[in-house]
Amino acid sequence: MRAIECLALQGLRAIMWCMAMESRRSQMLRGVLDLCLLAVLDEGPAYGYEMTKRLRDRGLASVGEGSIYPLLGRLEREGLVQTYRAASNGGPPRKYYQPSSVGRIALALGVSEWRAVRDAIDAVLAPVKIEVSHE
């Protein structure tokens, strides 16, 4: 639920519920952000800001460079991404990331696993009727 929707609701309980929902969304994203990074890198090599722009273009505007660098370091240590440096316009060389062959396999397996989990959750939640009243 978005903050604007939360403002439409009344009462402290509604506000607390909305804050919990934002936290839940953040936790879910954290669980699959490595998969999302591999997916945008699979489109072609990128440096940090470029990756956040690709993620933002696909609807993950809340992901900033500061949250992806620790994850990229882990992916590199695990052999899922490779890096190289290339000159930038007027600044120091940029570090570019791209998936390794093992990273591409991990991406394919991760997408398959994500889809299976998503489908199972959709099956549980599909019967739920969503109705928002604005009293």
CORPE-V561903 format. One record per backbone hydrogen bond with DSSP energy under -0.5 kcal/mol. CO is the residue of the C=O (numbers start at 0). NH is the residue of the N-H. If there is no record, write none. Layout:
[[CO;NH] [CO;NH]]
This chain:
[[1;5] [2;6] [3;7] [4;8] [5;8] [10;14] [11;15] [12;16] [13;17] [14;18] [15;19] [16;20] [17;21] [18;22] [19;23] [20;24] [21;25] [22;26] [23;27] [24;28] [25;29] [26;30] [27;31] [28;31] [28;32] [31;35] [32;36] [33;37] [34;38] [35;39] [36;40] [37;41] [39;42] [40;43] [45;96] [46;50] [47;51] [48;52] [49;53] [50;54] [51;55] [52;56] [53;57] [54;57] [54;59] [55;58] [58;60] [59;62] [61;63] [63;66] [63;67] [64;67] [64;68] [67;71] [68;72] [69;73] [70;74] [71;75] [72;76] [73;77] [74;79] [74;80] [75;78] [79;99] [81;97] [83;95] [85;93] [87;89] [90;87] [93;85] [93;95] [95;83] [96;45] [97;81] [99;103] [100;104] [101;105] [102;106] [103;107] [104;108] [105;109] [106;110] [107;111] [108;112] [109;113] [110;114] [111;115] [112;116] [113;117] [114;118] [115;119] [116;120] [117;121] [118;122] [119;123] [120;124] [121;125] [124;127] [128;130] [130;132] [132;134]]
